[in-house]
Each structure stands twice: as C-alpha cells, then as structure tokens.
Amino acid sequence: MRIVSRNEELLGDALSLVPQSSTRTSLSSYNKLIRFEDISAAAFKIQCGVQKTPCMYSRLSKQYGVDIYLKKEFLQYTGSVKERGVLYLLTSLPQDQQRKGVIVASDGNFSMAVAYHASELRIPVFVIMSTSTSPARVKMCREYGAMVISYGTTAKDSQMHARRLAQENGYLYLEEEDSAVYLSGLGTVGLEMYEQVPKLDAVIFPAGGHCGLLAGSAAALKHLNPHISVIGVESESFPVLQQSLKAGHPAEDQACSNHHFYGDVSGLCFGSNSLQLTGKLVDKVVAVREEDILISMLRLLEYERATVDAEGAIGLAALIAGKLPELKGKRVAIAICSGNVELHLLQQCIARALTLDNRVCRFSLVLSDCPGDISKLLEILAREEARVLDIKQERLFVTSELFTAEVTCTVETRDKIHTAQLRNALLERYPTAAWTER
C-alpha cells in the first residue's frame, strides 16, 4: 500500500542513492531533497542492522502536563541515532569502494557510528583524531574495529590529513553532510515514532548545527500526517539554525563551541538540503539555555535512568523551560538521540544541575570556637532533614572577633521549598548566616 500526502511535492525528487564513482572523497554532490519512498527504502534496508528503539510513555508527563513519549535512540549500539544514516550510507556504497575502505576525521557520534558499522560490514575503516581527543573516545573507536590515527592538534589538521590519505589510497572520505542517503537513514526515526505512538500531536527533535535528524524525520512525519507539529530545539548560545533560516542560507559566520558539553548541538555542518527541508516542513524552532539542558539531563537520569548528553537532553529541555506552552495536554514524542557523555563531564553536569534545581546549597556562618557549637549546627540540619555533603572550618584567616571559626557547609535538600525552610531555620538561629548564590 502506498500512502499519498499533499506534502509529497515539497520533498522533491531524489537523485540516485548510490555514488557513481568510487574515487570521490565527498558525498556533497548527492545532496537533493528526499522523497518518502527514499526513507521507506532506508527503513527496510537497515532494519537488521540497527535497533528499533522503544518510544515509551514517561513519568515526567504528570510533572509537565504533557503526555510525553521518549524515543530512546541512545540505546543504539554506539549510543547515537546517527547509526541509522551511517549504516544506510555504507550499504549504499559500490562494492569496489567497500573493498577499498572509508576514512573519517572526527571524534563525535558520526565517526563512532562509521567505525562500528564499517567494521560489521567488513569495510576497512580509518578514523583520524586530533591529539586532543579524549583517550576514552580513541579507545572506543578502536574497540569498534577502526584503525585510529592520532594526527594534528586541531580538528582541521585531522580533516586535512584524512583527505590526503583518501586521495592517495583511494579511500572514500566521509563527513557528516546532508546527502539524500544520510538524511533518508535518519528519517527512519520519524517513521518509527509514527508507528509506535498513535494520535501524535507533536514531535520534538534536536536542531542546531546538525539538523539532519530534524529534516529527515520531518519529511517522513509530514508525509504520513501533515497535522503533526514538528519542532526543533537548539541552544541559545548557538542559534545556528534560526539564523540560517532567517538568512535563507547556512550561516557561515556563526561562532561554534569546542566544548564537549555541546557536541553536535553547536557547529556549522548542515547544508542547504537540510535547511530547505527544515524551512518547508518544520513548524517551529526554539532555543533553550544551558541551564535548561542540565536540568533536562538530571530529570532523564532520575526518572528514566537515562544517561544522555546535551544533544540527547535538549528536546526535553524545551518543555522544562516552558518554551512550548501550546503543547499542554497534548501527546508529544521527543527524540532522545544521544547518550555519549564522558564520565568526568557527566559528574560536573549532574553536580551543576543539582545546584540549579535548588537541591544542593551552601552557606557560611561564624561560630564561637567552643566545644558543642558545631554539634548544635548539625542538630538543626538533622532536624530540618538536610543531608550534609561537606563541612569546613576556617580559624586562621577569620576577620571577625578572636576565638571564632568560619564554618562553610554544603547540604542536600529535597527541593526549592525544603531549601527555603532550611534557610529560615538557620537565619532564625544564626542571623549573620550567608548563603552562596548559584
């Protein structure tokens, strides 16, 4: 059965999905608007190579007044939705190119997906990473089966070296572009969400520099039901997509972040194909603060036991920040598309999120240096059911009267209300207590 929609004319005609020459080092010439049939073909071809991840009702629904369904793409083998586009891309290569191999220059989710699926398909795969790449990423790519080469101090150095190796050895140089093949693979997420959640009102995807998932999935969803609202979310610090849509072409002068927290949320890697699809098919693009993303990471960890990065959490962040009030009472699916957050960064993110959520607070006060004063303070904290995380005393550099100690205490509370109750109880006993503002 063929499903026909009035949106089909917006998707345009696709070029052949298979590159014609194995000597090319880029797929940019195959950029073309995709059809629904291209996405359906991709879904059939990759069904045995990627997980059909669950799209489950979330306990967060009651907290935010929206029926939330989370599409858990972070459960893919490499922890990222990009496996879908990569697998379809690799299986579409000519056999002679598959024998020669592929090469990428990145330390992101794209290169991880290429490393794993190329190895599974027995395609020689080389990953060029800068010397500043974290050892954990290097180790992971090697475990997936790629030959990892450290070269250069910047990503640009690695990319130039990869292109040179591709030209000299006949490898296909792959970078994350918006080719029809890659977008079709990513668009299979939209197909699955439509199947898994009946009567959808809206779907939320990460946007920013890499908006291939947003564009490809919008093509699938708008074909199946033009009334489903498709929403993209990006960071306020890097509103790349909004600026590009306003200008009518991909932004070239927008500063991007090298901080690993943002990952693929920032950047300038999408092209005119994704931008054109987004402009025609996406209903709304909103931006959220870094603080909202951190709170979203915390909520997903607590309520869903999902450890995700900024790209995975940014969709839910739009609901948390109240940027989509029109979705109250609606049935909404959110793509949780990436879970590759490094451990040291995760620790910092959760600690900061707890502070932002008013669940970890710090105060300082001056006590007389007498036996029992610290015990009295601890009794108040115990009575108010605050958990002491850290307590320090300073005697030598106290500027107040002699024989006193400055005590700095970090405590954990339940929520904002509990924090306010604790603060009032302490101020009643210690009027000069000073709270460290977040």
C-alpha positions as CSV (number, residue, x, y, z in Angstrom):
1,M,0.0,0.0,0.0
2,R,1.3,3.4,-0.9
3,I,0.5,6.4,1.3
4,V,-0.1,9.6,-0.5
5,S,0.1,13.0,1.1
6,R,-0.3,16.6,-0.2
7,N,3.2,17.3,1.2
8,E,4.9,15.0,-1.3
9,E,5.6,17.8,-3.7
10,L,7.6,19.5,-1.0
11,L,10.0,16.7,-0.8
12,G,11.2,16.9,-4.4
13,D,12.9,14.2,-6.4
14,A,15.9,12.4,-5.2
15,L,19.0,11.6,-7.2
16,S,20.3,8.1,-7.3
17,L,21.2,6.9,-3.8
18,V,24.4,5.2,-4.9
19,P,27.5,7.2,-5.7
20,Q,28.7,6.7,-9.3
21,S,32.4,6.8,-8.7
22,S,34.5,5.2,-6.0
23,T,37.2,7.8,-6.4
24,R,35.1,10.6,-4.8
25,T,36.1,11.9,-1.4
26,S,32.8,13.5,-0.6
27,L,29.1,12.9,-1.0
28,S,28.2,16.6,-1.3
29,S,27.3,16.3,-4.9
30,Y,24.4,13.9,-4.0
31,N,22.6,16.5,-1.9
32,K,19.0,16.6,-3.0
33,L,15.6,16.8,-1.4
34,I,14.4,13.3,-0.4
35,R,11.1,11.5,-1.0
36,F,9.1,9.4,1.4
37,E,10.0,6.4,-0.7
38,D,13.6,7.0,0.0
39,I,13.0,6.9,3.7
40,S,10.9,3.7,3.4
41,A,13.7,2.1,1.4
42,A,16.2,3.0,4.1
43,A,14.0,1.6,6.8
44,F,13.8,-1.7,5.0
45,K,17.5,-1.9,4.3
46,I,18.8,-1.1,7.8
47,Q,16.1,-2.9,9.8
48,C,18.5,-5.8,10.7
49,G,21.5,-3.5,11.5
50,V,20.1,-1.0,14.0
51,Q,17.7,-1.2,17.0
52,K,14.1,-0.4,16.6
53,T,14.3,1.6,19.9
54,P,11.3,1.9,22.2
55,C,9.2,5.1,22.3
56,M,7.8,4.9,25.8
57,Y,5.4,6.9,28.0
58,S,7.4,8.9,30.5
59,R,6.7,9.5,34.2
60,L,7.7,13.1,33.5
61,S,4.3,13.6,31.8
62,K,2.5,14.4,35.1
63,Q,5.2,16.9,36.1
64,Y,4.9,19.0,33.0
65,G,1.2,18.5,32.0
66,V,2.1,16.9,28.6
67,D,1.8,13.2,27.5
68,I,5.5,12.6,26.9
69,Y,6.8,9.7,24.9
70,L,10.5,9.3,24.7
71,K,12.1,7.8,21.6
72,K,15.2,6.2,23.2
73,E,17.8,6.3,20.4
74,F,20.6,6.4,22.9
75,L,20.0,2.7,23.2
76,Q,21.7,2.1,19.8
77,Y,24.9,0.2,20.0
78,T,27.1,3.3,19.8
79,G,24.7,5.4,21.8
80,S,23.6,7.6,18.9
81,V,20.8,7.9,16.3
82,K,23.5,8.6,13.7
83,E,23.9,4.9,13.2
84,R,20.8,4.9,11.0
85,G,22.2,7.4,8.5
86,V,25.7,5.9,8.6
87,L,24.5,2.3,8.0
88,Y,22.4,3.2,5.0
89,L,25.2,5.3,3.7
90,L,27.7,2.4,3.9
91,T,25.4,-0.2,2.5
92,S,24.7,2.1,-0.5
93,L,28.4,2.3,-1.5
94,P,29.6,0.4,-4.6
95,Q,31.3,-2.9,-3.8
96,D,34.6,-1.8,-5.1
97,Q,34.6,1.2,-2.8
98,Q,33.6,-1.0,0.1
99,R,36.7,-3.1,-0.6
100,K,38.9,0.0,-0.7
101,G,37.6,1.4,2.6
102,V,36.4,4.6,4.1
103,I,38.0,7.3,6.2
104,V,36.6,9.9,8.7
105,A,38.1,12.7,10.7
106,S,36.0,13.4,13.8
107,D,35.7,12.4,17.5
108,G,31.9,12.7,17.5
109,N,29.0,10.3,17.2
110,F,29.3,10.2,13.4
111,S,32.8,8.7,13.5
112,M,31.8,6.2,16.2
113,A,28.9,5.0,14.1
114,V,31.1,4.7,11.0
115,A,33.8,2.8,12.9
116,Y,31.2,0.3,14.2
117,H,29.1,-0.3,11.1
118,A,32.0,-0.3,8.7
119,S,33.7,-3.0,10.8
120,E,30.5,-5.0,10.9
121,L,30.2,-4.8,7.1
122,R,33.9,-5.7,6.8
123,I,34.7,-2.4,5.2
124,P,38.2,-1.1,6.1
125,V,37.7,2.0,8.2
126,F,40.2,4.6,9.3
127,V,39.4,7.3,11.9
128,I,41.7,10.3,12.2
129,M,41.5,12.1,15.5
130,S,43.4,15.1,16.9
131,T,45.8,14.6,19.7
132,S,43.4,16.5,22.0
133,T,40.7,13.8,21.7
134,S,39.9,12.1,24.9
135,P,41.5,8.7,25.4
136,A,38.1,7.2,26.1
137,R,36.9,8.2,22.6
138,V,40.0,6.8,21.0
139,K,39.7,3.5,22.9
140,M,36.0,3.2,22.0
141,C,36.6,3.6,18.2
142,R,39.4,1.0,18.3
143,E,37.1,-1.4,20.1
144,Y,34.5,-0.9,17.4
145,G,37.1,-2.1,14.9
146,A,38.5,1.0,13.3
147,M,42.2,1.9,12.7
148,V,42.6,5.1,14.7
149,I,45.3,7.5,13.8
150,S,46.2,10.5,16.0
151,Y,47.2,13.5,14.0
152,G,47.4,17.2,14.5
153,T,46.3,19.4,17.4
154,T,43.0,20.6,15.9
155,A,40.1,19.0,14.1
156,K,41.1,20.9,10.9
157,D,44.5,19.3,10.9
158,S,42.9,15.9,11.2
159,Q,40.5,16.6,8.3
160,M,43.3,17.7,6.0
161,H,45.3,14.6,6.8
162,A,42.2,12.4,6.2
163,R,41.6,14.0,2.8
164,R,45.2,13.5,1.8
165,L,45.1,9.8,2.8
166,A,41.9,9.3,1.0
167,Q,43.3,10.8,-2.2
168,E,46.5,8.8,-2.0
169,N,44.9,5.4,-1.2
170,G,41.5,5.5,-2.8
171,Y,39.5,5.6,0.4
172,L,36.2,7.4,0.5
173,Y,36.4,10.4,2.8
174,L,33.2,10.7,4.7
175,E,32.0,13.7,6.7
176,E,28.6,14.4,8.1
177,E,26.8,16.1,5.2
178,D,23.1,16.2,4.3
179,S,23.3,13.8,1.4
180,A,20.0,12.2,0.4
181,V,21.2,8.8,1.6
182,Y,22.2,10.0,5.0
183,L,19.0,12.0,5.6
184,S,16.9,9.1,4.5
185,G,18.5,6.9,7.1
186,L,18.0,9.4,9.8
187,G,14.4,9.9,8.7
188,T,13.5,6.4,9.7
189,V,13.2,7.7,13.3
190,G,10.2,9.7,12.2
191,L,8.6,6.5,10.7
192,E,9.1,4.5,13.8
193,M,7.7,7.3,16.1
194,Y,4.6,7.5,13.9
195,E,4.1,3.7,14.2
196,Q,4.8,3.5,17.9
197,V,2.7,6.4,19.2
198,P,-0.8,6.7,17.8
199,K,-2.6,10.0,17.5
200,L,0.6,12.1,17.9
201,D,0.1,15.9,18.2
202,A,3.8,16.9,18.1
203,V,7.3,15.6,17.8
204,I,10.4,17.3,19.1
205,F,13.9,16.9,17.8
206,P,17.4,18.4,18.5
207,A,18.4,21.0,15.9
208,G,21.4,23.3,15.8
209,G,24.3,22.7,13.5
210,H,23.4,19.0,12.8
211,C,19.7,19.2,11.8
212,G,19.7,16.1,9.6
213,L,17.6,14.2,12.1
214,L,15.1,17.0,12.2
215,A,14.9,17.4,8.5
216,G,14.8,13.7,7.6
217,S,12.2,12.9,10.2
218,A,10.1,15.9,9.3
219,A,9.9,14.6,5.7
220,A,8.6,11.3,6.9
221,L,6.1,12.6,9.5
222,K,4.7,15.4,7.3
223,H,4.1,12.8,4.6
224,L,2.2,10.5,6.9
225,N,0.3,13.2,8.7
226,P,0.6,16.9,7.8
227,H,-1.1,17.9,11.0
228,I,1.7,16.6,13.3
229,S,3.7,19.6,14.6
230,V,7.4,19.1,14.1
231,I,9.6,21.2,16.4
232,G,13.4,21.7,16.5
233,V,15.3,22.8,19.6
234,E,18.8,24.4,19.7
235,S,21.0,26.1,22.2
236,E,20.5,29.9,22.9
237,S,24.3,30.2,22.9
238,F,24.5,28.8,19.3
239,P,21.2,29.6,17.4
240,V,22.7,28.4,14.2
241,L,19.5,27.1,12.6
242,Q,17.4,30.1,13.5
243,Q,19.9,32.4,12.0
244,S,20.3,30.3,8.9
245,L,16.5,30.1,8.3
246,K,16.3,33.9,8.7
247,A,19.1,34.5,6.3
248,G,17.9,31.9,3.8
249,H,21.2,30.0,3.6
250,P,23.5,28.2,6.0
251,A,25.2,30.6,8.4
252,E,28.9,30.8,7.9
253,D,30.0,33.4,10.4
254,Q,28.2,31.9,13.5
255,A,30.7,31.1,16.2
256,C,30.6,27.5,17.3
257,S,31.7,25.8,20.6
258,N,34.6,23.4,21.0
259,H,33.3,22.5,24.5
260,H,32.5,18.8,24.6
261,F,29.3,19.5,26.5
262,Y,27.6,20.8,23.4
263,G,28.9,18.2,21.0
264,D,26.8,18.2,17.9
265,V,24.3,20.8,19.2
266,S,26.7,23.5,18.0
267,G,28.5,23.6,14.7
268,L,28.1,24.6,11.1
269,C,27.9,21.2,9.5
270,F,24.5,21.1,8.0
271,G,23.9,22.1,4.3
272,S,21.3,23.6,2.1
273,N,19.4,20.4,1.7
274,S,18.7,20.1,5.4
275,L,18.0,23.8,5.6
276,Q,15.5,23.7,2.7
277,L,13.6,20.7,4.2
278,T,13.6,22.3,7.6
279,G,12.2,25.6,6.3
280,K,9.4,23.9,4.4
281,L,8.4,21.1,6.8
282,V,9.3,22.2,10.4
283,D,6.7,24.2,12.2
284,K,8.8,25.8,14.9
285,V,12.4,26.1,16.1
286,V,13.0,27.2,19.7
287,A,16.2,27.9,21.7
288,V,16.9,26.9,25.3
289,R,19.5,27.9,27.9
290,E,22.4,25.8,29.0
291,E,20.8,25.6,32.5
292,D,17.6,24.1,31.0
293,I,19.7,21.4,29.2
294,L,21.4,20.5,32.5
295,I,18.1,20.2,34.3
296,S,16.8,18.0,31.5
297,M,19.8,15.7,31.9
298,L,19.1,15.4,35.6
299,R,15.4,14.7,35.0
300,L,16.2,11.9,32.5
301,L,18.7,10.3,34.8
302,E,16.3,10.4,37.8
303,Y,13.0,9.5,36.1
304,E,14.1,7.4,33.1
305,R,17.5,6.1,34.3
306,A,18.8,7.5,31.0
307,T,22.4,8.9,30.9
308,V,22.4,11.3,28.0
309,D,24.5,14.2,26.7
310,A,23.4,17.7,25.7
311,E,22.1,16.6,22.3
312,G,20.1,13.9,23.9
313,A,18.5,16.1,26.5
314,I,17.9,19.3,24.5
315,G,14.4,18.2,23.3
316,L,13.0,17.7,26.8
317,A,14.7,20.9,27.9
318,A,12.2,22.9,25.7
319,L,9.3,21.6,27.8
320,I,11.1,22.1,31.1
321,A,11.9,25.7,30.1
322,G,8.2,26.4,29.2
323,K,9.1,27.3,25.6
324,L,6.2,25.2,24.2
325,P,3.1,26.1,26.3
326,E,0.8,25.2,23.3
327,L,1.6,21.5,23.9
328,K,-0.1,21.4,27.3
329,G,-2.4,18.4,27.4
330,K,-1.1,17.2,24.0
331,R,0.5,13.9,23.0
332,V,4.2,14.6,22.3
333,A,7.1,12.4,21.3
334,I,10.7,13.5,22.0
335,A,13.8,12.1,20.3
336,I,16.4,11.3,23.0
337,C,19.1,10.7,20.4
338,S,22.5,10.6,22.0
339,G,24.0,9.2,25.2
340,N,27.7,9.7,24.7
341,V,28.6,11.9,27.6
342,E,32.1,11.4,29.1
343,L,32.2,10.4,32.7
344,H,34.1,13.4,34.0
345,L,31.8,15.7,32.2
346,L,28.7,13.8,33.4
347,Q,29.9,14.3,37.0
348,Q,30.2,18.1,36.5
349,C,26.8,18.3,34.7
350,I,24.9,16.5,37.4
351,A,26.6,18.5,40.2
352,R,25.7,21.7,38.5
353,A,22.2,20.6,37.7
354,L,21.5,19.8,41.4
355,T,22.6,23.3,42.3
356,L,20.4,24.8,39.6
357,D,17.5,22.7,40.8
358,N,17.9,24.1,44.4
359,R,18.8,20.7,45.8
360,V,22.4,21.4,46.8
361,C,23.1,24.6,48.6
362,R,26.0,26.2,50.5
363,F,26.1,28.6,53.4
364,S,28.7,30.0,55.8
365,L,28.4,31.4,59.3
366,V,30.7,32.4,62.2
367,L,30.6,30.3,65.4
368,S,32.4,30.8,68.6
369,D,35.3,28.3,68.9
370,C,33.8,26.5,71.8
371,P,33.0,22.8,72.3
372,G,29.5,21.9,71.2
373,D,28.8,24.8,68.7
374,I,29.3,22.6,65.7
375,S,27.1,19.9,67.3
376,K,24.3,22.4,67.7
377,L,24.5,23.4,64.0
378,L,24.4,19.7,63.0
379,E,21.4,19.2,65.2
380,I,19.5,21.9,63.3
381,L,20.5,20.4,60.0
382,A,19.3,17.0,61.2
383,R,16.0,18.3,62.5
384,E,15.4,20.0,59.1
385,E,16.3,16.7,57.3
386,A,19.1,18.2,55.3
387,R,21.9,15.9,54.3
388,V,25.4,17.2,55.0
389,L,27.7,16.8,52.0
390,D,30.7,18.8,53.2
391,I,31.6,20.9,56.1
392,K,34.8,23.0,56.6
393,Q,36.1,25.2,59.4
394,E,38.5,28.2,59.0
395,R,40.2,29.7,62.1
396,L,43.4,31.3,60.9
397,F,42.0,33.8,58.4
398,V,38.8,34.8,60.0
399,T,38.3,38.6,60.0
400,S,35.8,38.7,62.8
401,E,36.5,38.7,66.6
402,L,39.0,36.4,68.2
403,F,38.3,32.8,69.1
404,T,35.7,32.3,66.4
405,A,35.6,29.9,63.4
406,E,34.0,30.4,60.0
407,V,32.1,27.3,59.1
408,T,31.1,26.6,55.4
409,C,28.6,23.9,54.9
410,T,27.3,22.2,51.7
411,V,24.0,20.3,52.1
412,E,21.5,18.4,50.0
413,T,17.8,19.2,50.2
414,R,14.7,17.8,48.6
415,D,13.6,20.8,46.5
416,K,13.2,24.6,46.5
417,I,10.6,24.6,49.2
418,H,12.8,22.5,51.5
419,T,15.8,24.8,50.8
420,A,13.7,27.8,51.8
421,Q,12.6,26.1,55.1
422,L,16.2,25.3,55.9
423,R,17.3,28.8,55.2
424,N,14.7,30.3,57.5
425,A,15.5,27.9,60.3
426,L,19.2,28.8,60.1
427,L,18.6,32.5,59.9
428,E,16.5,32.3,63.0
429,R,19.4,30.8,65.0
430,Y,22.3,32.5,63.1
431,P,21.1,35.9,61.7
432,T,24.5,36.5,60.1
433,A,24.5,33.3,58.0
434,A,25.4,34.0,54.4
435,W,24.1,31.9,51.5
436,T,26.2,31.3,48.4
437,E,24.1,32.2,45.5
438,R,24.2,29.9,42.5
